[in-house]
Amino acid sequence: MIRSAAEILREYGPFPGIDHVHGVTFDGQHVWFASGDKLNAVDLASGKTVRSIHVAAHAGTAFDGQHLFQLAEDRIQKIDPKTGRVLATIPAPGGGGDSGLAWAEGTLWVGQYRDRKIHQIDPQTGATLRTIESNRFVTGVTWIDGELWHGTWDGDESDLRRVDARTGEVLERLEMPPGVGVSGLESDRGDQFFCGGGRSGKVRAVRRPRRVSAAGGGSETRVDPTSK
């Protein structure tokens, strides 16, 4: 397993009137985060919120390229980001104990915090297609370039973990500084993760490690982002 310190690139927030950041997602232009009673869009250049949708938003958030999905208690809401209207709801697999939410492979991936699980579910019905076990509390969940990552938060310790999507084996850990938690997780489809900061009221950008295939084989080699 690869283990290293997380590199925080930037902090967004705290934001006026918001004291808790839950789920986080990225629509290609704005970072959206859940804050309990609404979803908020953040402009990455200015770091300011530019729009809000008033909808129950208690945990994970996801984007499928057209719609937002938002965990609210024991259900998942499908939301039109243009109008803010809830188009459909499906049951959440954890029945209210759910945490992270991600979209990948045409399905939703839902973290369960205390049960330490990640479920792949049908976005139309909520039926569970697959379950992955973790050995830590699961917060945010995201997919990037075929890699499944999830956040953890236990006491003052928090990290980002790349895991085998078939077995749940931990392949890599990015350890956050002591006292800095990860409540939600999303990638920018490039070299950054966006991490919800819970009660700090912040969203943090964390560098995603780059990898290249080792010559003559299929193994992975980490690339030091500071090397030239």
C-alpha positions as a Markdown table, in Angstrom:
| # | Residue | x | y | z |
|---|---|---|---|---|
| 1 | Met | 0.0 | 0.0 | 0.0 |
| 2 | Ile | 1.2 | 3.5 | -0.9 |
| 3 | Arg | 1.0 | 6.0 | 2.0 |
| 4 | Ser | 1.7 | 9.7 | 1.9 |
| 5 | Ala | 0.6 | 13.1 | 3.3 |
| 6 | Ala | -2.2 | 14.8 | 1.5 |
| 7 | Glu | -1.2 | 18.1 | -0.1 |
| 8 | Ile | -3.9 | 20.7 | 0.4 |
| 9 | Leu | -3.8 | 23.1 | -2.6 |
| 10 | Arg | -6.5 | 25.6 | -1.6 |
| 11 | Glu | -9.3 | 26.2 | 0.9 |
| 12 | Tyr | -12.7 | 27.6 | -0.1 |
| 13 | Gly | -14.8 | 29.2 | 2.6 |
| 14 | Pro | -16.0 | 29.5 | 5.3 |
| 15 | Phe | -19.1 | 30.8 | 3.5 |
| 16 | Pro | -21.6 | 33.3 | 4.9 |
| 17 | Gly | -24.6 | 31.6 | 6.7 |
| 18 | Ile | -23.1 | 28.1 | 6.3 |
| 19 | Asp | -21.6 | 26.3 | 9.2 |
| 20 | His | -21.4 | 22.7 | 7.9 |
| 21 | Val | -20.3 | 21.2 | 4.6 |
| 22 | His | -21.6 | 17.7 | 3.8 |
| 23 | Gly | -21.5 | 16.2 | 0.3 |
| 24 | Val | -19.4 | 17.6 | -2.6 |
| 25 | Thr | -19.6 | 17.3 | -6.4 |
| 26 | Phe | -18.3 | 19.0 | -9.5 |
| 27 | Asp | -20.2 | 19.8 | -12.7 |
| 28 | Gly | -17.2 | 20.7 | -14.8 |
| 29 | Gln | -17.5 | 24.4 | -13.9 |
| 30 | His | -18.6 | 24.8 | -10.3 |
| 31 | Val | -18.1 | 22.8 | -7.1 |
| 32 | Trp | -21.5 | 22.0 | -5.5 |
| 33 | Phe | -21.7 | 21.3 | -1.8 |
| 34 | Ala | -24.6 | 20.3 | 0.5 |
| 35 | Ser | -25.2 | 22.3 | 3.7 |
| 36 | Gly | -28.3 | 20.8 | 5.3 |
| 37 | Asp | -31.1 | 22.8 | 3.8 |
| 38 | Lys | -29.6 | 23.7 | 0.4 |
| 39 | Leu | -27.1 | 22.9 | -2.3 |
| 40 | Asn | -24.5 | 25.6 | -3.1 |
| 41 | Ala | -22.5 | 26.3 | -6.2 |
| 42 | Val | -19.0 | 27.7 | -5.7 |
| 43 | Asp | -17.0 | 29.6 | -8.4 |
| 44 | Leu | -13.5 | 28.2 | -8.3 |
| 45 | Ala | -11.8 | 31.4 | -9.4 |
| 46 | Ser | -13.4 | 33.7 | -6.9 |
| 47 | Gly | -14.1 | 31.1 | -4.2 |
| 48 | Lys | -17.5 | 32.5 | -3.7 |
| 49 | Thr | -21.0 | 30.9 | -3.8 |
| 50 | Val | -22.8 | 32.0 | -7.0 |
| 51 | Arg | -26.0 | 30.0 | -6.6 |
| 52 | Ser | -28.1 | 28.0 | -4.2 |
| 53 | Ile | -30.9 | 25.4 | -4.6 |
| 54 | His | -33.1 | 25.1 | -1.6 |
| 55 | Val | -33.5 | 21.4 | -1.1 |
| 56 | Ala | -32.8 | 18.9 | 1.8 |
| 57 | Ala | -29.1 | 18.2 | 1.6 |
| 58 | His | -27.9 | 16.2 | 4.6 |
| 59 | Ala | -25.1 | 14.1 | 3.1 |
| 60 | Gly | -23.5 | 13.0 | -0.2 |
| 61 | Thr | -23.9 | 14.8 | -3.5 |
| 62 | Ala | -23.2 | 13.6 | -7.1 |
| 63 | Phe | -23.5 | 14.8 | -10.7 |
| 64 | Asp | -24.2 | 12.5 | -13.7 |
| 65 | Gly | -23.4 | 15.1 | -16.4 |
| 66 | Gln | -27.0 | 16.4 | -16.4 |
| 67 | His | -28.6 | 16.0 | -13.0 |
| 68 | Leu | -27.6 | 16.4 | -9.4 |
| 69 | Phe | -28.2 | 13.6 | -6.9 |
| 70 | Gln | -28.5 | 14.4 | -3.3 |
| 71 | Leu | -28.8 | 12.3 | -0.1 |
| 72 | Ala | -31.5 | 13.5 | 2.2 |
| 73 | Glu | -32.1 | 11.4 | 5.3 |
| 74 | Asp | -33.2 | 8.0 | 4.0 |
| 75 | Arg | -33.7 | 8.9 | 0.3 |
| 76 | Ile | -31.7 | 10.1 | -2.8 |
| 77 | Gln | -33.2 | 13.0 | -4.7 |
| 78 | Lys | -32.6 | 13.5 | -8.5 |
| 79 | Ile | -32.5 | 17.3 | -9.1 |
| 80 | Asp | -32.6 | 19.4 | -12.2 |
| 81 | Pro | -29.8 | 22.0 | -11.6 |
| 82 | Lys | -31.4 | 24.5 | -14.0 |
| 83 | Thr | -34.7 | 24.7 | -12.2 |
| 84 | Gly | -33.9 | 23.2 | -8.8 |
| 85 | Arg | -36.8 | 20.9 | -9.1 |
| 86 | Val | -36.7 | 17.4 | -7.6 |
| 87 | Leu | -37.5 | 15.1 | -10.5 |
| 88 | Ala | -37.5 | 11.7 | -8.6 |
| 89 | Thr | -36.5 | 10.0 | -5.4 |
| 90 | Ile | -35.3 | 6.5 | -4.6 |
| 91 | Pro | -34.6 | 4.9 | -1.3 |
| 92 | Ala | -31.0 | 5.1 | 0.1 |
| 93 | Pro | -29.5 | 1.7 | 0.9 |
| 94 | Gly | -28.5 | 2.7 | 4.4 |
| 95 | Gly | -31.9 | 3.9 | 5.4 |
| 96 | Gly | -30.6 | 7.2 | 6.7 |
| 97 | Gly | -27.1 | 6.0 | 7.7 |
| 98 | Asp | -25.6 | 7.0 | 4.3 |
| 99 | Ser | -22.7 | 9.3 | 3.8 |
| 100 | Gly | -21.0 | 9.7 | 0.4 |
| 101 | Leu | -22.5 | 9.7 | -3.1 |
| 102 | Ala | -20.8 | 9.3 | -6.5 |
| 103 | Trp | -21.8 | 8.6 | -10.1 |
| 104 | Ala | -19.9 | 6.2 | -12.3 |
| 105 | Glu | -20.5 | 3.5 | -14.9 |
| 106 | Gly | -24.2 | 4.6 | -15.2 |
| 107 | Thr | -24.8 | 3.8 | -11.5 |
| 108 | Leu | -24.7 | 5.5 | -8.1 |
| 109 | Trp | -22.2 | 4.6 | -5.4 |
| 110 | Val | -23.3 | 5.2 | -1.9 |
| 111 | Gly | -21.1 | 5.2 | 1.2 |
| 112 | Gln | -22.4 | 4.0 | 4.6 |
| 113 | Tyr | -20.5 | 5.7 | 7.4 |
| 114 | Arg | -20.8 | 3.6 | 10.5 |
| 115 | Asp | -21.4 | 0.3 | 8.6 |
| 116 | Arg | -18.2 | 0.9 | 6.7 |
| 117 | Lys | -19.6 | -0.1 | 3.3 |
| 118 | Ile | -19.9 | 1.3 | -0.2 |
| 119 | His | -22.9 | 0.2 | -2.3 |
| 120 | Gln | -23.3 | 0.3 | -6.0 |
| 121 | Ile | -27.0 | 0.9 | -6.7 |
| 122 | Asp | -29.4 | 1.2 | -9.7 |
| 123 | Pro | -30.2 | 5.0 | -10.1 |
| 124 | Gln | -33.7 | 4.2 | -11.2 |
| 125 | Thr | -34.8 | 1.8 | -8.5 |
| 126 | Gly | -32.3 | 2.1 | -5.7 |
| 127 | Ala | -31.7 | -1.7 | -5.9 |
| 128 | Thr | -28.2 | -2.7 | -4.6 |
| 129 | Leu | -26.0 | -4.2 | -7.3 |
| 130 | Arg | -22.8 | -4.7 | -5.3 |
| 131 | Thr | -21.4 | -4.0 | -1.8 |
| 132 | Ile | -17.8 | -3.3 | -0.9 |
| 133 | Glu | -16.6 | -3.6 | 2.7 |
| 134 | Ser | -14.2 | -1.0 | 4.2 |
| 135 | Asn | -12.2 | -1.2 | 7.5 |
| 136 | Arg | -12.8 | 2.5 | 8.3 |
| 137 | Phe | -15.8 | 4.8 | 8.6 |
| 138 | Val | -16.8 | 5.8 | 5.0 |
| 139 | Thr | -17.5 | 9.5 | 4.2 |
| 140 | Gly | -17.3 | 10.8 | 0.7 |
| 141 | Val | -16.9 | 8.6 | -2.4 |
| 142 | Thr | -15.6 | 9.3 | -5.9 |
| 143 | Trp | -14.4 | 7.6 | -9.1 |
| 144 | Ile | -11.7 | 9.0 | -11.4 |
| 145 | Asp | -9.9 | 7.2 | -14.3 |
| 146 | Gly | -11.2 | 3.8 | -13.1 |
| 147 | Glu | -10.0 | 4.4 | -9.5 |
| 148 | Leu | -12.4 | 4.2 | -6.6 |
| 149 | Trp | -11.6 | 6.6 | -3.7 |
| 150 | His | -13.4 | 7.2 | -0.5 |
| 151 | Gly | -12.9 | 9.5 | 2.5 |
| 152 | Thr | -12.6 | 8.4 | 6.1 |
| 153 | Trp | -13.1 | 10.4 | 9.3 |
| 154 | Asp | -12.7 | 8.9 | 12.8 |
| 155 | Gly | -12.0 | 11.3 | 15.7 |
| 156 | Asp | -9.2 | 13.7 | 14.7 |
| 157 | Glu | -7.9 | 11.4 | 11.9 |
| 158 | Ser | -9.1 | 11.5 | 8.3 |
| 159 | Asp | -7.7 | 10.3 | 5.0 |
| 160 | Leu | -8.5 | 9.6 | 1.3 |
| 161 | Arg | -8.2 | 6.0 | 0.3 |
| 162 | Arg | -7.9 | 4.4 | -3.1 |
| 163 | Val | -9.4 | 0.9 | -2.9 |
| 164 | Asp | -9.9 | -2.1 | -5.1 |
| 165 | Ala | -13.5 | -1.9 | -6.3 |
| 166 | Arg | -13.8 | -5.7 | -6.2 |
| 167 | Thr | -12.3 | -6.6 | -2.9 |
| 168 | Gly | -12.2 | -3.3 | -0.9 |
| 169 | Glu | -8.4 | -3.7 | -0.4 |
| 170 | Val | -6.7 | -0.4 | 0.4 |
| 171 | Leu | -4.2 | 0.4 | -2.3 |
| 172 | Glu | -3.3 | 4.0 | -1.3 |
| 173 | Arg | -3.8 | 6.5 | 1.5 |
| 174 | Leu | -3.5 | 10.2 | 1.5 |
| 175 | Glu | -3.4 | 11.3 | 5.2 |
| 176 | Met | -5.0 | 14.7 | 6.0 |
| 177 | Pro | -3.4 | 16.8 | 8.7 |
| 178 | Pro | -4.6 | 16.1 | 12.3 |
| 179 | Gly | -7.9 | 17.7 | 13.0 |
| 180 | Val | -8.8 | 18.2 | 9.3 |
| 181 | Gly | -11.7 | 16.0 | 8.4 |
| 182 | Val | -13.2 | 14.8 | 5.1 |
| 183 | Ser | -17.0 | 14.9 | 5.1 |
| 184 | Gly | -17.5 | 14.7 | 1.3 |
| 185 | Leu | -15.3 | 13.8 | -1.7 |
| 186 | Glu | -15.2 | 14.5 | -5.4 |
| 187 | Ser | -12.6 | 14.7 | -8.2 |
| 188 | Asp | -12.2 | 17.4 | -10.8 |
| 189 | Arg | -11.6 | 14.7 | -13.4 |
| 190 | Gly | -8.0 | 15.8 | -13.4 |
| 191 | Asp | -5.3 | 16.3 | -10.7 |
| 192 | Gln | -7.4 | 17.5 | -7.8 |
| 193 | Phe | -9.9 | 16.2 | -5.2 |
| 194 | Phe | -12.5 | 18.4 | -3.6 |
| 195 | Cys | -13.1 | 17.6 | 0.1 |
| 196 | Gly | -15.9 | 18.7 | 2.3 |
| 197 | Gly | -14.7 | 19.9 | 5.6 |
| 198 | Gly | -17.6 | 19.2 | 7.9 |
| 199 | Arg | -18.1 | 21.7 | 10.7 |
| 200 | Ser | -15.1 | 23.9 | 9.5 |
| 201 | Gly | -17.6 | 25.1 | 6.8 |
| 202 | Lys | -14.8 | 24.8 | 4.2 |
| 203 | Val | -14.2 | 22.9 | 0.9 |
| 204 | Arg | -10.5 | 21.9 | 0.4 |
| 205 | Ala | -8.7 | 21.1 | -2.9 |
| 206 | Val | -6.2 | 18.2 | -2.4 |
| 207 | Arg | -3.7 | 17.1 | -5.0 |
| 208 | Arg | -4.4 | 13.8 | -6.6 |
| 209 | Pro | -1.3 | 11.6 | -7.1 |
| 210 | Arg | -0.3 | 11.0 | -10.7 |
| 211 | Arg | 0.7 | 7.6 | -12.0 |
| 212 | Val | 2.3 | 6.2 | -15.1 |
| 213 | Ser | 2.5 | 2.5 | -16.2 |
| 214 | Ala | 5.9 | 1.0 | -15.5 |
| 215 | Ala | 7.8 | 0.2 | -18.7 |
| 216 | Gly | 7.3 | -3.3 | -19.9 |
| 217 | Gly | 4.5 | -4.1 | -17.4 |
| 218 | Gly | 1.2 | -3.3 | -16.0 |
| 219 | Ser | 2.3 | -2.1 | -12.6 |
| 220 | Glu | 1.8 | 1.4 | -11.4 |
| 221 | Thr | 4.6 | 3.9 | -10.5 |
| 222 | Arg | 3.9 | 7.0 | -8.5 |
| 223 | Val | 5.0 | 10.3 | -10.0 |
| 224 | Asp | 6.3 | 12.9 | -7.6 |
| 225 | Pro | 4.4 | 16.2 | -8.4 |
| 226 | Thr | 7.5 | 18.2 | -7.3 |
| 227 | Ser | 9.9 | 16.5 | -9.7 |
| 228 | Lys | 10.9 | 18.0 | -13.0 |
